[in-house]
Amino acid sequence: MKRLVVTSLLLLSFAAIAFSQTADEQNKLRIAQALEQAGEFGKALDFYRQLYDSSPGNFVYFDGLRRAYMNLKQYDSAGALIRQRLLIDPKNISLYCELGDAYLKSGLQDSAMDAWNRAIDIDPKNPGSYQAVAGIMTQDRLFEKAIGVYTRGEKTTSYKSGFIIQIARLYFYMMDYRGSLKEMLGLLSTNDKAVAVTYIQNEIESYSTSKQAVDQFTQEMKEQVDKNSSNVDYRRLLAFLYMEQKDYRSAYDTYKWLDDHTGSKGIELLVFAERAYGDEAYQVAANAYSEVSKLSKVEPVVSQAIMGYANSLRRLGEELYSDDDRPCASDDSLQDLNAALAAYGRIIANYPRTQYFSQAVLNSIDIRMNYFHDTKAAERLFSEYGSLAPEYSYAAALARIDLYMMEGRFNDALSSSLDLIRAETRDRSSAASDVNVLSRLRFEAARALYCLGNFDSASHYLNEIVADPMTDAANEAIQLSDLIQNNKGNPQALKEFAAADAMEIEGRIPEAALQLEEILKSYPQMPLASNARFQLATAYCTMGNVKEALDSYALLAADSAGIFADRAQFRIAKIYEVTLHDSSRAVTEYENFLARFPNSIYQDKVRDILRRMLGSNS
């Protein structure tokens, strides 16, 4: 019994000693790693050396010590350490890779190459051997030698496509973009062609910020197409590159070739049209969509093309009829919007069972209301095609509220908004299911209340929106809330201004202009006077009174600190450019804008306009 007790005590003592040593090593390891992360490599080296000396077989300690040597540029010591490790682990490819790295950094390139070759020779049929060696070479910027390793791997293993990808990237690192693309084309013979084309396009797109790269890619692809004129995949890649360069004429010709030679009957041109639309090249897109609709006999393709054509024309019209350009826009915008309406009408009449039907109806309603103020036509569309797809129910409800407002039915607009707010608050799983929906509905309610002269209730809903400034309606809510708060000291003035706003919404522009003129006479010192003058200038433009509009905008622009000064100056320039077609005066006014309003949100837009008007070198 006494012997058993003594033996147990001895075992416990040995276990305590072993535990103590393990805890001590763990503590040292944590210290070493912390010092290494802090860049204190010399101090980390001391701890790693102690750990390695105490347990040379521990790979973690070995690798920590190796890193410390390398970080301190003690490459000979690192090499000696790795060679010692190789004595007990001679088949370790990673060790030979690290040994080569140490040799190279010591200036012994021949020894480095020998170590890397030995790494590959351990398992020459394994693609990972070549990847490991080439990876180290790439880190050391030995790009050409890494390409040589991957090329060797292509010949001795069955792993082709992976090496092609790596080689292509190395050529890119060397800024040999043509070599990179030429290498990637090899994927077309080793993979599913559609997958390979998609991959190459994605790679090209990832480098698209480099003009030099895209230009070289395009030149190489043109030469490849010249050599292989019947290769469809090469043509498709060339078309993609032309689109990256925004060379729409060449892209169109290439997609047309693809369409003609693949029997696509418009499918290839549809791809071109969709990309042009995505690039906001709306006229180019419209022309292509129109051609597709004539080429194809397949209903889904034709309906998609007509819808794309309509959307493109709408965008063209809206470019001239945007919020900032709208008051004195050219009549050309109405021609595009009329053509868009006709195209949407084709969808509504001929393709009612397609996915585009509901959107075509809603777009037609929107254009009729907001650009032609044709509330009767909008009512007819609602009446004839009111049963839209469920996913458009919310958009349709908002359009109906806007129509009520334009018809002067502000109580109906308010009632509809409040019903939708209650439904949305009650059922968060409805079609309108996010905070932006609720904020938009609250703004519509506030807008109706404002037009009705109920400013306190309008402010209630506006405050709920402003509480979350990240919602879509927040900016509009802030502007309307500020207008009410800054002018509530004179309720009569605010009421008269709201009445003018209501007239404008209803399309009673001459009446609104008279009301605004009276407001400026009666309340010239009120904060809302600036709002009134800006809206009066807008009304003049809408009525075609361009001189009066310019005079009103000039008064606003003269006050550089005024809240409408930059917008007024922008609109002056736009009137000279678009309405009066006086390019010289327009340039002067745009340049005046840049000089006077350097912090305006319109700065970039004005610079783009001037580049277009004066040439790309301006």
C-alpha positions in Angstrom: 0.0 0.0 0.0 2.8 2.4 0.9 4.6 1.5 -2.4 1.4 2.3 -4.3 1.1 5.7 -2.7 4.7 6.6 -3.5 4.3 5.5 -7.1 1.2 7.6 -7.5 2.9 10.6 -6.0 5.8 10.1 -8.5 3.5 9.9 -11.5 1.6 13.0 -10.4 5.0 14.9 -10.0 6.1 13.9 -13.5 2.6 14.9 -14.9 3.0 18.3 -13.2 6.4 18.8 -14.7 5.2 17.8 -18.2 2.1 20.1 -17.8 4.4 22.9 -16.7 6.7 22.5 -19.7 3.7 22.5 -22.1 2.2 25.6 -20.5 5.6 27.3 -20.7 6.0 26.5 -24.4 2.5 27.6 -25.2 3.1 30.9 -23.4 6.4 31.4 -25.3 4.7 30.6 -28.6 2.0 33.2 -28.0 4.7 35.8 -27.1 6.7 34.9 -30.2 3.7 35.1 -32.5 2.6 38.5 -31.0 6.1 39.9 -31.4 6.2 38.6 -35.0 2.8 40.3 -35.8 4.2 43.5 -34.3 7.2 43.4 -36.5 9.6 42.7 -33.6 11.4 39.9 -35.6 14.6 40.0 -33.6 12.8 39.4 -30.3 10.5 36.9 -31.9 13.6 35.0 -33.1 14.9 34.5 -29.6 11.6 32.9 -28.5 11.3 30.7 -31.6 14.9 29.5 -31.2 14.2 28.5 -27.6 11.1 26.7 -28.6 12.9 24.9 -31.5 15.8 23.9 -29.4 13.5 22.4 -26.8 11.5 20.5 -29.5 13.2 20.4 -32.9 10.6 18.0 -34.3 7.7 20.4 -33.8 6.9 21.9 -37.2 5.2 25.0 -35.8 8.4 25.9 -33.9 10.5 25.2 -37.0 8.3 27.2 -39.3 8.2 30.2 -36.9 12.0 30.1 -36.6 12.3 29.9 -40.4 10.0 32.9 -40.9 12.0 34.9 -38.3 15.3 34.2 -40.1 13.7 35.2 -43.5 12.2 38.4 -42.0 15.6 39.4 -40.6 17.2 38.6 -44.0 19.3 35.9 -42.4 18.9 33.8 -45.4 21.9 31.5 -44.9 20.6 30.6 -41.4 17.1 29.9 -42.9 18.6 27.7 -45.6 20.6 25.7 -43.0 17.5 25.3 -40.9 15.5 24.0 -43.9 18.2 21.6 -45.0 18.3 20.2 -41.5 14.6 19.6 -41.6 14.9 17.9 -45.0 17.1 15.3 -43.4 14.0 14.0 -41.6 11.4 14.9 -44.2 13.1 14.5 -47.6 9.9 14.3 -49.6 8.4 17.5 -48.5 7.8 19.7 -51.6 7.0 22.8 -49.6 10.4 22.6 -47.8 12.2 22.6 -51.2 10.1 25.5 -52.3 11.1 27.5 -49.2 14.7 26.4 -49.6 14.7 27.8 -53.1 13.3 31.1 -51.8 16.0 31.3 -49.2 18.7 30.6 -51.9 17.3 33.2 -54.3 17.2 35.9 -51.6 20.8 35.0 -50.8 21.8 35.7 -54.4 22.2 32.0 -55.2 19.8 31.7 -58.2 21.3 28.4 -59.6 20.9 26.8 -56.2 17.4 28.1 -56.0 16.5 26.6 -59.3 18.1 23.3 -58.3 15.9 23.2 -55.1 12.8 24.0 -57.1 13.5 21.3 -59.7 14.0 18.8 -56.9 10.6 19.8 -55.5 9.0 19.0 -58.8 10.9 15.8 -59.2 9.5 14.4 -55.9 6.0 14.0 -57.6 6.2 15.1 -61.3 2.7 13.9 -62.1 1.1 16.0 -59.4 -0.1 19.4 -60.7 0.3 20.7 -57.1 4.1 20.3 -57.4 4.2 22.8 -60.3 1.7 25.1 -58.6 3.7 25.2 -55.4 7.0 26.0 -57.2 5.5 28.5 -59.6 3.7 30.2 -56.7 7.0 30.9 -54.9 8.5 32.1 -58.1 5.6 34.5 -58.7 6.0 35.9 -55.2 9.7 36.5 -56.1 8.5 38.1 -59.4 10.2 35.5 -61.5 7.3 35.5 -63.9 9.0 34.1 -66.9 10.5 31.2 -64.9 7.0 30.6 -63.4 5.6 30.4 -66.9 8.2 27.8 -67.7 7.2 25.7 -64.7 3.6 25.8 -65.6 4.4 25.0 -69.3 6.4 22.0 -68.0 3.4 21.0 -65.9 1.1 21.2 -69.0 3.3 18.6 -70.7 3.7 16.1 -67.9 0.2 16.2 -66.2 -3.3 16.1 -67.4 -4.2 19.4 -65.7 -4.4 21.7 -68.7 -6.9 24.5 -68.0 -5.6 25.4 -64.6 -2.1 26.1 -65.9 -3.6 28.1 -68.8 -5.3 30.4 -66.3 -2.1 30.8 -64.3 0.1 31.5 -67.3 -2.4 34.0 -68.6 -2.3 35.9 -65.3 1.5 35.9 -65.3 1.5 37.4 -68.8 -0.8 40.1 -67.4 1.5 40.8 -64.5 4.3 41.3 -67.1 1.9 43.7 -69.0 2.0 41.4 -72.0 -1.8 41.6 -72.5 -1.8 40.1 -75.9 0.2 37.1 -74.6 -2.3 36.8 -71.7 -5.3 36.7 -74.1 -3.6 34.3 -76.5 -3.0 32.0 -73.6 -6.6 32.2 -72.4 -7.9 31.3 -75.8 -6.4 27.8 -75.2 -9.3 27.3 -72.8 -11.6 26.9 -75.8 -9.9 23.6 -76.6 -9.8 22.2 -73.1 -13.2 23.2 -71.7 -16.8 23.5 -72.6 -16.7 26.3 -75.1 -19.6 28.3 -73.6 -18.0 28.1 -70.2 -14.6 29.1 -71.6 -16.0 32.1 -73.4 -17.8 33.3 -70.3 -14.6 32.9 -68.2 -12.5 34.8 -70.7 -15.1 37.6 -70.9 -15.1 37.8 -67.1 -11.3 38.1 -67.0 -11.3 40.7 -69.7 -14.0 42.7 -67.8 -11.9 42.5 -64.6 -9.0 44.3 -66.5 -11.3 46.8 -68.2 -10.1 49.7 -66.1 -6.8 49.5 -68.0 -7.2 51.0 -71.4 -3.8 49.7 -72.5 -4.9 46.2 -71.6 -8.3 46.4 -73.4 -6.6 47.9 -76.5 -4.0 45.1 -76.6 -6.7 42.5 -76.0 -8.7 43.9 -78.9 -5.7 44.1 -81.3 -4.8 40.5 -80.5 -8.4 39.3 -80.9 -8.7 41.1 -84.3 -5.6 39.3 -85.5 -6.9 36.0 -84.3 -10.2 36.6 -86.1 -8.3 37.5 -89.3 -6.5 34.1 -89.1 -9.6 32.2 -88.1 -12.4 34.0 -89.9 -15.0 31.3 -89.4 -14.4 30.9 -85.6 -17.6 31.9 -83.9 -16.1 32.0 -80.4 -13.4 34.3 -81.5 -15.9 36.6 -83.1 -18.0 36.6 -79.9 -15.0 37.6 -77.8 -14.1 40.3 -80.3 -17.6 41.7 -80.1 -17.4 41.7 -76.3 -14.1 43.6 -76.6 -15.6 46.2 -78.9 -18.3 46.7 -76.4 -15.7 47.2 -73.6 -14.2 49.9 -75.8 -17.6 51.5 -76.5 -16.9 51.0 -80.2 -20.6 50.3 -81.0 -20.3 50.4 -84.7 -17.6 47.7 -84.8 -19.5 45.7 -82.1 -22.7 45.9 -84.2 -21.0 44.7 -87.3 -19.5 41.7 -85.4 -22.8 40.8 -83.7 -24.5 41.1 -87.1 -22.0 38.6 -88.5 -22.7 36.3 -85.6 -26.4 36.6 -86.2 -26.0 35.9 -89.9 -23.6 32.9 -89.5 -25.2 31.2 -86.6 -28.8 31.3 -87.8 -29.8 33.2 -84.6 -32.4 35.3 -86.3 -31.9 38.2 -84.0 -30.6 36.6 -80.8 -27.0 37.8 -81.2 -28.2 41.3 -82.0 -30.4 41.1 -78.9 -27.3 40.5 -76.8 -25.8 43.6 -78.4 -28.9 45.7 -77.8 -29.0 44.6 -74.1 -25.4 45.5 -73.5 -25.8 48.8 -75.3 -28.8 49.6 -73.1 -26.8 48.7 -70.0 -24.1 51.1 -71.2 -26.8 53.8 -71.5 -26.2 54.0 -75.3 -29.9 54.3 -75.8 -30.0 55.4 -79.4 -27.7 52.5 -80.4 -29.8 50.1 -78.3 -33.1 51.4 -79.9 -31.8 50.8 -83.4 -30.7 47.3 -82.6 -33.9 46.4 -80.7 -35.9 47.6 -83.7 -33.9 45.4 -86.1 -34.3 42.3 -83.8 -38.1 42.8 -83.7 -38.1 42.6 -87.5 -35.7 39.7 -87.8 -37.2 37.3 -85.3 -40.5 35.4 -85.5 -40.3 34.0 -82.0 -42.8 35.7 -79.6 -40.6 35.9 -76.5 -37.7 37.4 -78.5 -39.9 39.9 -80.4 -41.7 41.0 -77.3 -38.4 41.5 -75.4 -37.0 43.5 -78.4 -40.1 45.8 -78.6 -40.0 46.4 -74.9 -36.3 47.2 -75.1 -37.0 49.5 -78.0 -39.7 51.3 -76.0 -37.5 51.6 -72.9 -34.6 53.0 -75.0 -36.8 55.6 -76.6 -38.2 56.5 -73.2 -34.7 57.0 -71.8 -33.8 59.2 -74.8 -36.8 61.4 -74.1 -36.1 61.6 -70.4 -32.5 62.6 -71.0 -33.8 65.9 -72.4 -36.9 66.0 -70.2 -35.2 65.3 -66.9 -35.9 67.3 -63.7 -33.1 69.8 -64.4 -33.6 70.1 -68.2 -37.4 69.7 -68.3 -38.8 73.2 -68.1 -37.4 74.4 -71.4 -36.7 71.1 -73.1 -36.6 70.7 -76.8 -39.7 69.3 -78.5 -37.5 66.4 -79.8 -37.9 64.8 -76.3 -41.7 64.6 -76.9 -41.1 62.9 -80.2 -39.1 60.1 -78.5 -41.6 59.8 -75.7 -44.5 59.6 -78.3 -42.6 56.8 -80.1 -42.1 55.0 -76.8 -45.8 55.2 -76.1 -46.5 53.6 -79.5 -44.0 50.8 -78.8 -45.5 50.1 -75.4 -48.9 50.1 -77.1 -47.7 47.2 -79.4 -46.8 45.2 -76.3 -50.2 45.9 -74.7 -52.1 45.1 -77.8 -50.1 42.1 -79.2 -48.4 40.5 -76.2 -50.7 40.6 -73.2 -49.6 37.3 -71.9 -45.9 38.1 -71.7 -43.9 39.3 -68.7 -43.7 42.8 -70.3 -47.4 43.6 -70.4 -47.8 45.0 -66.9 -44.7 47.1 -67.1 -45.7 48.4 -70.5 -49.1 49.5 -69.1 -47.5 51.3 -66.1 -44.8 52.9 -68.2 -47.5 54.2 -70.6 -49.5 55.6 -67.6 -46.4 57.3 -66.3 -45.5 58.9 -69.6 -49.1 60.1 -70.2 -49.3 61.7 -66.8 -45.8 63.1 -66.2 -44.8 64.2 -69.6 -48.1 65.0 -71.5 -50.3 65.6 -68.4 -52.9 63.5 -70.2 -54.9 62.3 -67.2 -57.8 61.1 -69.4 -55.5 58.7 -71.3 -54.1 57.5 -68.0 -57.6 56.9 -66.7 -58.4 54.9 -69.8 -55.3 52.7 -69.3 -56.2 52.1 -65.7 -59.8 51.3 -66.7 -58.9 48.9 -69.5 -55.9 47.2 -68.1 -56.3 47.6 -64.3 -55.7 43.9 -63.6 -51.8 43.8 -63.5 -49.4 41.2 -62.3 -49.2 41.0 -58.5 -45.6 42.2 -58.4 -46.7 45.5 -59.9 -49.6 46.2 -57.5 -47.6 48.6 -55.4 -46.3 50.6 -58.4 -49.8 50.7 -59.8 -51.2 52.0 -56.5 -48.6 54.8 -56.4 -49.4 55.7 -60.0 -53.1 55.9 -59.1 -52.2 58.2 -56.2 -50.2 60.4 -58.6 -53.2 60.5 -60.9 -55.5 61.6 -58.2 -53.1 64.4 -57.4 -53.0 65.5 -61.0 -56.7 65.5 -61.2 -56.9 67.7 -58.1 -58.5 64.9 -56.1 -56.2 65.4 -53.1 -58.6 63.8 -50.6 -58.7 60.6 -52.7 -54.9 60.7 -52.9 -54.7 61.1 -49.1 -57.3 58.3 -48.5 -55.5 55.9 -50.7 -52.1 56.7 -49.2 -53.4 56.2 -45.6 -55.1 52.9 -46.6 -51.8 51.6 -48.0 -49.9 52.8 -44.9 -52.3 50.9 -42.7 -52.0 47.8 -44.8 -48.3 48.0 -44.9 -48.0 48.5 -41.2 -50.3 45.6 -40.5 -48.8 43.1 -43.0 -45.1 43.4 -43.5 -45.2 40.4 -45.9 -47.2 42.3 -48.5 -45.8 43.3 -51.9 -44.7 46.5 -50.4 -42.4 45.1 -47.8 -39.6 47.5 -47.0 -38.9 50.8 -45.3 -38.7 52.6 -48.6 -42.2 51.6 -49.4 -43.5 53.0 -46.1 -41.6 56.2 -46.5 -42.9 56.8 -50.0 -46.5 56.2 -48.9 -46.0 58.6 -46.0 -44.6 61.2 -48.4 -47.6 60.9 -50.7 -49.9 61.4 -47.7 -47.9 64.4 -46.6 -47.9 65.9 -50.1 -51.7 65.6 -50.3 -52.1 67.1 -46.9 -49.8 70.0 -47.8 -51.9 70.7 -51.0 -55.0 70.7 -48.8 -53.4 73.2 -46.5 -53.2 70.9 -43.5 -49.5 71.6 -42.6 -49.4 70.2 -39.1 -50.6 66.7 -40.3 -48.2 66.9 -43.3 -45.3 67.7 -40.9 -46.3 64.6 -38.8 -45.7 62.3 -41.7 -42.7 64.2 -42.9 -41.0 63.9 -39.5 -41.5 60.1 -39.6 -39.7 59.9 -42.9 -36.9 62.3 -41.8 -36.3 60.1 -38.8 -34.7 57.6 -41.1 -32.7 59.7 -43.6 -31.5 56.7 -45.6 -34.9 56.0 -47.2 -35.6 56.9 -50.8 -38.1 59.6 -49.9 -36.0 61.3 -47.3 -34.5 64.1 -49.5 -37.9 65.2 -50.8 -39.3 65.0 -47.2 -36.6 67.2 -45.9 -37.2 69.8 -48.5 -40.9 69.9 -48.0 -40.5 69.8 -44.2 -38.0 72.8 -44.3 -40.4 74.7 -46.5 -43.2 74.3 -44.0 -41.1 74.9 -40.9 -39.4 78.0 -42.4 -42.7 79.7 -43.4 -45.2 78.6 -40.8 -44.9 82.0 -39.1 -47.1 83.3 -41.9 -49.8 80.7 -42.5 -51.5 82.7 -45.2 -48.4 83.0 -47.3 -47.7 79.3 -46.9 -51.3 78.5 -47.8 -51.2 80.6 -51.0 -47.9 79.0 -52.0 -49.3 75.5 -51.4 -52.2 76.4 -53.6 -49.8 77.4 -56.4 -48.1 74.1 -55.9 -51.4 72.3 -56.2 -52.3 74.2 -59.4 -48.9 73.2 -60.9 -49.5 69.5 -60.0 -52.9 69.8 -61.8 -51.3 71.2 -64.9 -53.0 74.6 -64.4 -49.7 76.4 -65.2 -50.9 79.9 -66.2 -53.0 80.0 -63.0 -50.0 78.9 -61.0 -47.8 81.5 -62.6 -50.3 84.3 -61.7 -50.5 83.0 -58.1 -46.7 82.9 -57.8 -46.4 86.5 -59.2 -48.9 87.7 -56.5 -46.9 85.8 -53.8 -43.7 87.6 -54.8 -45.4 90.9 -54.7 -47.1 90.3 -51.3 -44.4 88.4 -49.5 -41.0 89.4 -51.0 -39.2 88.9 -47.7 -40.6 85.5 -46.8 -38.2 82.5 -47.1 -40.6 80.9 -49.6 -40.0 83.9 -52.0 -37.0 82.0 -53.5 -39.1 78.9 -54.0 -41.8 81.0 -55.6 -39.4 82.7 -58.0 -37.8 79.3 -59.0 -41.2 77.7 -59.6 -42.3 80.8 -61.5 -39.3 80.6 -63.8 -40.3 76.9 -64.4 -43.8 77.9 -65.2 -42.6 80.5 -67.7 -40.6 77.9 -69.4 -43.4 75.5 -69.6 -45.6 78.2 -71.1 -42.9 79.1 -73.6 -42.1 82.5 -72.1 -38.3 81.9 -72.4 -37.3 85.6 -71.9 -39.2 85.8 -68.6 -37.8 82.5 -67.5 -34.2 83.6 -68.2 -34.9 86.9 -66.2 -36.3 85.0 -63.2 -33.4 82.4 -63.2 -30.9 85.3 -63.5 -32.3 86.9 -60.4 -31.9 83.7 -58.5 -28.4 82.9 -59.9 -27.2 86.4 -58.9 -27.4 85.5 -55.2 -24.5 83.0 -55.0 -25.6 82.1 -51.4 -29.2 81.4 -52.4 -30.5 77.8 -52.2 -31.5 77.9 -55.9 -28.5 79.8 -57.3 -26.6 76.9 -58.8 -29.7 75.2 -60.2 -30.8 78.5 -61.7 -27.4 79.1 -63.4 -27.5 75.5 -64.7 -30.9 76.1 -66.2 -29.8 79.3 -67.8 -27.0 77.5 -69.6 -29.4 74.7 -70.5 -31.9 77.0 -72.1 -29.3 78.6 -74.3 -28.0 75.1 -75.3 -31.3 73.2 -75.8 -34.0 75.7 -76.3 -32.3 78.6 -78.0 -29.6 76.5 -79.7 -27.0 79.3 -78.9 -24.0 77.1 -78.3 -21.5 79.9 -77.8 -23.6 81.6 -75.1 -24.4 78.2 -73.5 -20.6 77.5 -73.2 -20.1 80.8 -71.6 -22.9 80.2 -69.1 -21.6 76.7 -68.3 -18.1 78.0 -67.7 -19.6 80.7 -65.5 -21.3 78.0 -63.6 -18.0 76.1 -63.0 -16.3 79.3 -61.8 -19.1 80.4 -59.4 -20.3 77.1 -58.0 -17.2 74.8 -57.5 -19.0 72.7 -54.8 -22.3 72.2 -56.6 -23.6 68.7 -57.2 -23.9 69.6 -60.9 -20.2 70.2 -61.3 -19.5 66.8 -62.9 -22.6 67.0 -65.1 -21.5 70.5 -66.4 -18.0 69.3 -67.1 -19.4 66.4 -69.2 -21.6 68.8 -71.1 -18.7 71.1 -71.8 -16.5 68.2 -73.0 -19.2 67.2 -75.4 -19.7 70.7 -76.7 -16.0 71.7 -76.9 -14.4 68.3 -77.6 -12.8 65.6 -75.5 -9.7 67.7 -74.9 -11.5 70.5 -73.1 
